């Protein structure tokens, strides 16, 4: 049931992003529109990263989806969103990309340590 909800939310957010990007200019949206844009982008990235985690779990043969897999998908989805936010500020460099990669690694390591016990 939850898998269908994630899939449906991803499709709705993707349709919303297409509408926003085709019909509104960034200056016309305002702060709430920008918040809506980043929220829908995160939902789409979460759906895509959950699909990638499912493929990885199926290849490795570790079993069905668990809570840990959803946490990994949430962390992986946050990486491209952070890079998009840094790009919107105009300060994207190799250092920021490296810091985002380190953050992703540390967050995945934390999830592994917390959920293993």
C-alpha positions in Angstrom: 0.0 0.0 0.0 2.7 2.5 0.9 4.6 1.6 -2.3 1.6 2.6 -4.3 1.3 5.8 -2.3 4.9 6.7 -3.0 4.4 5.9 -6.7 1.2 8.0 -6.9 2.8 11.0 -5.1 5.8 10.8 -7.5 3.6 10.9 -10.5 1.5 13.8 -9.1 4.6 15.8 -8.2 6.2 15.2 -11.6 3.0 16.5 -13.3 3.0 19.5 -10.9 6.7 20.2 -11.8 5.9 20.0 -15.5 3.1 22.5 -15.0 5.2 24.9 -12.9 8.2 24.8 -15.2 6.1 25.4 -18.3 3.6 28.0 -17.2 5.3 30.1 -14.5 8.5 32.3 -14.5 10.7 32.0 -11.4 10.0 35.7 -10.5 6.2 35.2 -10.7 6.1 32.3 -8.2 7.1 34.0 -5.0 8.5 32.3 -1.9 5.7 29.8 -1.5 6.0 28.8 -5.1 9.7 28.2 -4.7 9.0 26.1 -1.6 6.4 24.1 -3.6 8.9 23.6 -6.4 11.6 22.3 -4.1 9.1 20.1 -2.2 7.8 18.5 -5.4 11.4 18.1 -6.7 12.2 16.2 -3.5 9.1 13.9 -3.8 10.1 13.1 -7.4 13.7 12.4 -6.4 12.5 10.3 -3.5 10.4 8.1 -5.9 13.4 7.7 -8.3 15.8 6.9 -5.5 13.4 4.4 -4.0 13.2 2.7 -7.4 17.0 2.6 -7.5 17.2 1.2 -4.0 14.6 -1.5 -5.0 16.8 -2.4 -8.0 19.9 -2.6 -5.8 18.1 -4.8 -3.2 16.8 -7.1 -6.0 20.3 -7.5 -7.5 21.9 -8.2 -4.1 19.1 -10.5 -3.0 18.8 -9.0 0.5 15.1 -9.5 0.7 12.1 -7.2 0.7 11.9 -3.5 1.4 12.4 -2.5 5.0 12.3 0.8 6.9 16.1 1.1 6.3 15.6 1.1 2.5 13.2 4.0 2.7 15.7 5.9 4.9 18.5 5.3 2.3 16.1 6.5 -0.5 15.4 9.7 1.5 19.0 10.4 2.0 20.0 9.7 -1.6 17.1 12.0 -2.8 18.4 14.8 -0.6 21.8 15.0 -2.4 20.7 16.3 -5.8 18.3 18.6 -4.1 21.1 20.1 -2.1 23.2 20.6 -5.2 20.2 22.3 -6.9 19.8 24.7 -4.0 23.5 25.5 -4.0 23.3 26.1 -7.7 20.4 28.5 -7.2 22.6 30.5 -4.8 25.3 30.6 -7.6 28.1 29.0 -5.6 28.4 25.5 -7.0 32.0 24.3 -7.1 34.0 21.1 -6.7 34.2 21.8 -2.9 30.5 21.9 -2.5 30.0 18.8 -4.5 32.6 17.1 -2.4 30.9 18.2 0.8 27.5 16.9 -0.4 29.1 13.6 -1.2 30.7 13.4 2.3 27.3 14.3 3.8 25.6 11.6 1.9 28.2 9.0 2.9 28.0 10.0 6.6 24.2 10.0 6.6 24.1 6.5 5.0 26.8 5.3 7.5 24.6 6.7 10.4 21.6 4.9 9.1 23.5 1.7 8.8 24.8 2.0 12.4 21.5 3.0 13.9 19.4 0.3 12.2 21.8 -2.5 12.6 21.2 -2.9 16.3 
